[in-house]
Amino acid sequence: MEFTAGGRLEVRITPSDVGKRVSVRRLVEGGAPSQEFTDTVGVLTSWTDGVLVITRRDGEIVRIAQETLVAGKTVPAAPARRRGPAATYEELARVAARAWQPVESERLGDWELRAAVQEPSPGDSTGRRVGFTRRANSVLPLGDPGRPLDEALGFVRRWYADRGLPAYVQTATGGAGTQERLCAELVERGWEREVSAELRVGALAPVGDLDVETGHVALSRSVGADWLGRYQRSGEVGPQVLHVLGSGPSVWFATVPGGEGPPAAIGRCVVDGRWAGFMAVEVDPARRRAGLATAVMAALARRALTEGASAAWLQVEQDNGGARALYDQMGFATHHHYHHYREPERDGPGGGVGQ
């Protein structure tokens, strides 16, 4: 990482560079001589009162005292992509949203407020309402809300409170057009990042061409009770769950029978133009490492190819090492990271949501 000009370290950024991607080097207080400096790359999201705030690709927010800077420069807005189909963040965000649609939604400028509320189960004495997944119960902010941020967030909090749910905002970092500045603004206002994941993309044909037998994988247009028996996030299955799972331009469910009990493996795919999105790929823990997840994805990919899709996407949480390794082998590369920020705690009981 080159910071020098004529052999001298230089700080070549100023507060006017807020919003740009930067690379900075700073002194480490109390560090060993071999660790005198540390480098940070990300979007400069603010520079006030002598403190720089940089949001990194993975959503981590780093605060740096101006007085510790020894070098800094602006760098290209996003690193060149090495593999995978080309796509903008907004294109992928909209494709992912169409594959996991809420029961109700409302526009706030260019923001979309989404909800899929499950009513309390008969045995729940608290009467607590629950949102089925954060993805279907969060704001998707693809642009300007049409009003100042604090006013927009107030509207968001009231909208979700009316439905008995906490407010979440889904953001993205690490790509051209992602929302590092909004992430920093939310953190400054006390919103907490609860979950982070990667959205990965890859070519579809190599997944369909995997050398694996798929004759035992059954494909269906509708979700059945057996499939739901393996799906770990369904809980009490109500109409909201079925609505979200069945939503999308062209939806397919894959099932590998498991004998007397729940299926050995399941998966879901949504075909949308050139894109095929893979979700809910789950395997019986007792039957992992037997190639079942690979067979499910290959069967779904082959079906998607017949419908004209050529590119694939999926989402994987950052702590799911097994799935990440599998997707690495299939050629999927990280396009951007996405995050769910939860509103600051408020008085009174609140609902909850799953990922």
C-alpha positions in Angstrom: 0.0 0.0 0.0 1.8 3.1 -1.3 1.4 6.4 0.6 4.6 8.1 -0.2 5.4 11.1 -2.4 9.1 11.6 -3.0 9.9 9.2 -0.2 7.7 11.0 2.4 4.5 9.8 4.0 1.6 12.2 3.3 -1.9 12.7 4.5 -3.7 13.5 1.2 -7.3 13.5 2.5 -9.4 16.2 4.1 -12.9 16.4 5.5 -14.1 17.3 1.9 -13.4 13.6 1.1 -16.3 12.3 3.3 -18.2 9.8 1.2 -15.2 8.6 -0.7 -13.3 5.3 -0.3 -10.0 5.9 1.5 -6.9 4.2 2.7 -5.2 5.5 5.8 -2.2 4.7 8.0 -2.1 5.6 11.7 0.1 5.2 14.7 -0.9 2.5 17.1 -0.8 3.8 20.7 1.4 1.7 22.9 2.2 -0.8 20.1 5.4 -2.7 19.8 8.0 -1.3 17.4 7.1 -3.9 14.8 3.4 -2.8 15.1 3.9 0.9 15.0 1.4 1.5 12.2 -1.9 0.0 11.2 -3.8 0.5 7.9 -7.5 0.9 7.4 -9.4 0.9 4.1 -13.1 1.8 3.7 -15.5 4.6 3.2 -14.8 7.9 5.1 -18.3 8.4 6.6 -17.5 11.4 8.7 -14.7 13.7 9.9 -15.7 15.9 12.8 -14.1 17.2 16.0 -10.8 15.7 15.0 -12.1 12.1 14.6 -12.4 10.2 11.4 -15.0 7.5 11.0 -14.3 4.9 8.4 -16.8 2.1 7.5 -15.0 -1.0 6.2 -16.2 -3.4 3.6 -17.6 -5.8 6.1 -19.5 -3.1 8.0 -17.1 -2.6 10.8 -16.9 1.0 11.9 -13.5 2.3 12.8 -12.9 5.6 14.7 -9.5 7.3 14.2 -8.1 10.3 16.0 -6.9 12.8 13.4 -3.7 13.4 15.4 -2.6 9.7 14.9 -2.7 9.9 11.1 0.6 9.5 9.3 -0.7 8.9 5.8 -4.0 8.8 3.8 -5.3 8.9 0.3 -8.5 8.3 -1.7 -8.7 5.0 -3.6 -11.1 3.7 -6.3 -14.7 3.5 -5.1 -14.7 -0.4 -5.2 -12.1 -2.9 -5.9 -12.2 -4.6 -9.3 -14.3 -7.8 -9.3 -12.2 -10.9 -10.0 -14.9 -13.4 -10.8 -18.6 -13.9 -11.0 -21.3 -12.1 -13.0 -21.3 -8.3 -13.1 -24.1 -6.7 -11.3 -24.8 -3.5 -9.4 -25.8 -3.5 -5.7 -29.2 -2.1 -6.5 -29.9 -4.8 -9.1 -29.1 -7.5 -6.6 -30.9 -5.9 -3.7 -34.1 -5.8 -5.8 -33.7 -9.3 -7.0 -33.2 -10.5 -3.5 -36.2 -8.6 -2.3 -38.5 -10.1 -5.0 -37.4 -13.6 -3.8 -38.5 -13.0 -0.2 -41.6 -10.8 -0.3 -43.4 -9.4 2.8 -47.1 -9.7 3.5 -47.4 -5.9 3.5 -45.2 -3.0 2.6 -45.3 0.8 2.3 -43.2 3.3 0.5 -41.3 6.1 2.2 -39.7 7.9 -0.7 -37.2 5.4 -2.1 -37.3 3.3 1.1 -39.6 0.3 1.4 -41.0 -0.7 4.8 -41.8 -4.4 4.9 -43.6 -6.6 7.4 -44.7 -10.3 7.6 -46.2 -10.6 11.1 -47.0 -13.9 12.7 -49.8 -13.8 15.3 -49.0 -15.3 18.7 -49.2 -19.0 19.0 -52.0 -20.5 21.0 -49.6 -21.5 23.8 -47.9 -18.1 24.0 -49.3 -16.3 27.1 -47.3 -13.1 26.4 -49.4 -12.3 23.2 -46.1 -11.4 21.5 -46.3 -10.9 17.8 -43.3 -12.1 15.8 -42.0 -11.1 12.4 -41.0 -14.0 10.1 -37.4 -13.3 9.3 -35.6 -9.9 9.4 -35.5 -9.8 5.6 -39.3 -9.6 5.4 -39.6 -7.3 8.4 -37.1 -4.5 7.8 -36.7 -1.3 5.7 -34.9 -1.6 2.4 -33.4 1.9 1.8 -32.6 2.1 -1.9 -32.3 5.9 -2.1 -33.7 9.0 -0.5 -36.6 8.7 2.0 -37.9 12.1 0.9 -37.4 13.7 4.3 -34.6 14.3 6.8 -33.1 11.1 8.2 -34.3 11.6 11.8 -37.8 12.3 10.6 -37.6 9.2 8.4 -36.4 7.0 11.2 -39.2 8.3 13.4 -41.7 7.3 10.8 -40.1 3.8 10.6 -40.2 3.3 14.3 -43.9 4.2 14.5 -44.8 2.0 11.5 -43.2 -1.1 13.1 -44.5 -0.2 16.6 -48.0 -0.2 15.2 -47.4 -3.8 14.2 -45.9 -4.8 17.5 -42.4 -5.2 16.0 -39.0 -3.7 16.6 -37.8 -1.6 13.7 -34.9 -2.9 11.5 -33.1 -1.3 8.7 -31.3 -3.5 6.2 -28.1 -1.9 4.8 -25.2 -3.0 2.6 -21.5 -2.3 2.6 -18.5 -3.2 0.4 -19.7 -2.4 -3.1 -20.3 0.5 -5.4 -23.5 2.3 -4.4 -23.7 0.6 -1.0 -24.7 2.4 2.2 -21.7 2.9 4.4 -22.7 6.5 5.3 -26.2 5.3 6.4 -24.6 2.6 8.6 -22.5 5.2 10.4 -25.5 7.5 10.8 -27.5 4.6 12.4 -24.7 3.8 14.8 -24.4 7.4 15.8 -28.1 7.3 16.7 -27.8 4.2 18.8 -29.0 1.6 16.3 -27.3 -1.8 16.8 -26.0 -4.1 14.1 -27.4 -7.6 15.0 -26.7 -9.7 12.0 -24.3 -9.5 9.1 -24.1 -11.7 6.1 -22.5 -11.9 2.6 -24.4 -11.8 -0.7 -22.4 -14.0 -3.0 -22.7 -14.4 -6.8 -21.4 -16.9 -9.3 -22.1 -18.5 -12.7 -25.0 -20.9 -12.7 -23.8 -23.4 -15.2 -20.9 -24.8 -13.1 -23.4 -25.5 -10.3 -25.7 -27.4 -12.6 -22.7 -29.2 -14.1 -21.5 -30.6 -10.8 -20.8 -34.3 -11.0 -23.4 -35.4 -8.6 -26.5 -37.7 -8.8 -29.7 -35.7 -8.4 -32.3 -38.4 -9.1 -33.2 -38.6 -5.4 -34.0 -34.9 -5.2 -37.7 -34.1 -5.7 -38.7 -30.7 -7.0 -42.0 -29.0 -6.4 -43.7 -25.7 -7.1 -45.3 -25.7 -3.6 -44.0 -26.1 -0.1 -45.2 -29.2 1.7 -45.5 -30.3 5.3 -42.4 -32.6 4.9 -40.3 -29.7 3.6 -41.4 -27.5 6.5 -40.5 -30.3 8.9 -36.8 -29.8 8.0 -36.9 -26.0 7.7 -35.5 -24.7 11.0 -37.0 -21.2 10.8 -40.6 -22.0 10.2 -41.7 -22.4 13.9 -45.5 -22.1 14.0 -46.4 -22.3 10.4 -49.0 -19.7 9.6 -50.2 -18.0 6.4 -47.4 -15.4 6.7 -44.7 -18.1 6.5 -46.3 -19.7 3.5 -46.7 -16.3 1.8 -43.0 -15.4 2.2 -41.7 -18.8 1.2 -44.0 -19.0 -1.9 -43.2 -15.5 -3.1 -41.1 -14.8 -6.1 -41.3 -14.8 -9.9 -40.6 -18.6 -10.3 -40.2 -20.6 -7.1 -38.9 -24.2 -6.7 -38.6 -26.3 -3.6 -36.2 -29.3 -3.4 -36.6 -32.2 -1.0 -34.4 -35.3 -0.4 -36.6 -37.8 1.5 -35.3 -38.9 4.9 -37.3 -42.1 5.6 -39.8 -42.0 8.4 -38.9 -38.6 9.7 -38.3 -35.1 8.2 -36.4 -34.9 4.9 -32.7 -35.5 4.8 -32.2 -32.2 3.0 -34.1 -29.3 1.5 -33.6 -26.2 -0.6 -35.4 -23.3 -2.2 -34.6 -21.5 -5.5 -36.2 -18.4 -7.1 -35.7 -17.8 -10.8 -35.9 -14.2 -11.8 -34.7 -13.3 -15.3 -31.0 -14.1 -15.6 -30.8 -14.7 -11.8 -31.3 -17.9 -9.7 -31.3 -17.3 -6.0 -30.6 -20.2 -3.6 -32.1 -20.2 -0.1 -33.0 -22.5 2.8 -30.5 -25.2 1.9 -30.5 -27.4 5.0 -29.3 -30.9 5.8 -30.1 -33.3 8.6 -27.1 -32.9 11.0 -26.7 -36.6 11.1 -26.3 -36.8 7.3 -23.9 -33.9 6.7 -20.8 -34.3 4.5 -22.6 -36.8 2.3 -23.1 -34.4 -0.6 -26.7 -33.8 0.0 -26.5 -30.0 -0.1 -24.5 -30.2 -3.3 -27.2 -32.5 -4.9 -30.0 -30.1 -3.8 -28.2 -27.1 -5.4 -27.3 -29.0 -8.5 -30.9 -30.1 -9.0 -32.2 -26.6 -8.5 -29.6 -25.1 -10.8 -30.4 -27.5 -13.6 -34.1 -26.5 -13.3 -33.2 -22.8 -13.3 -31.0 -23.2 -16.4 -34.0 -24.6 -18.3 -35.8 -21.4 -17.5 -33.1 -19.3 -19.0 -31.1 -18.2 -15.9 -27.4 -17.9 -16.2 -26.2 -16.3 -12.9 -26.7 -17.3 -9.3 -26.8 -15.6 -6.0 -27.1 -16.6 -2.4 -26.8 -15.2 1.1 -24.6 -16.7 3.9 -24.0 -15.5 7.4 -20.4 -14.7 8.2 -20.2 -17.3 11.0 -21.4 -20.2 8.9 -18.0 -21.7 8.1 -19.3 -24.9 6.6 -21.6 -23.2 4.1 -19.0 -20.7 3.2 -16.5 -23.4 2.4 -19.1 -25.2 0.2 -19.9 -22.1 -1.7 -16.2 -21.3 -2.2 -15.8 -24.7 -3.9 -18.8 -23.9 -6.2 -17.2 -20.7 -7.3 -19.3 -18.1 -5.5 -17.6 -14.9 -4.7 -18.7 -12.1 -2.2 -20.4 -9.2 -4.0 -21.2 -7.2 -0.9 -22.1 -7.5 2.8 -25.5 -6.8 4.2 -26.5 -6.0 7.7 -29.6 -5.6 9.9 -29.6 -2.6 12.3 -32.1 -2.7 15.1 -33.6 0.5 16.7 -32.5 1.6 20.1 -34.4 -0.1 22.9 -37.8 1.5 23.8 -40.0 1.1 26.8 -42.6 -1.6 26.8 -42.7 -5.2 25.4 -41.5 -5.7 21.9 -41.8 -8.4 19.3 -39.0 -10.2 17.6 -37.9 -11.5 14.3 -35.7 -14.3 12.9 -33.0 -13.9 10.3 
